[in-house]
């Protein structure tokens, strides 16, 4: 559906109003931006020792890859993978299918049917979109036992933080410097905001009710029990 506005002269298309030459130039600048050029590296490059090359844009082919966190990553991946969504829903008839950026799932009571989807998906991704299915992240699980998805562990009535996410978060928090109080507050509130979406009461108590954090902040236990961010700066 075309975007438009209603004026006294009637209906006008945005393409008739905007400077499309400028829009096309700006779109090209954003999409073709190479984040490897003139980037600012925070910390030591040695921290990347052992990092899987698939996790770094410095090892991607020219013209490939988008930086994680860049708005264009979410936007363009949804545009590009729309064909995959249509294929899953309309051709393979996956009734209970969902996707978040590059992570997707299919729910069914028929295990054999789920297994039959794998070669079809791999072929479609390779031949139509030029992509590879990450077989290391492909899992068929019993939903009654819980499913790990997007850093969370989803069960029927509860959602927890996955063990990997807890370990990574706790390590970051424990090694956090509190010399810069404002920076520490922002970081802690960010972690708490993420944790508030899950059943994480005991995790938050264990991590944040430490003497080093109590020196710079106060925690309201009534708010903790409501499963919301709990930091009160002082």
PyMOL commands that set and color helices and strands:
alter all, ss='L'
color gray80, all
select helices_A, chain A and resi 14-17+20-31+45-48+53-55+57-59+71-80+82-91+111-129+135-137+143-145+163-174+181-195+201-208+211-214+221-225
alter helices_A, ss='H'
color red, helices_A
select strands_A, chain A and resi 4-7+10-13+96-100+103-107+147-149+152-154+159-161+217-219+231-233
alter strands_A, ss='S'
color yellow, strands_A
deselect
rebuild
show_as cartoon
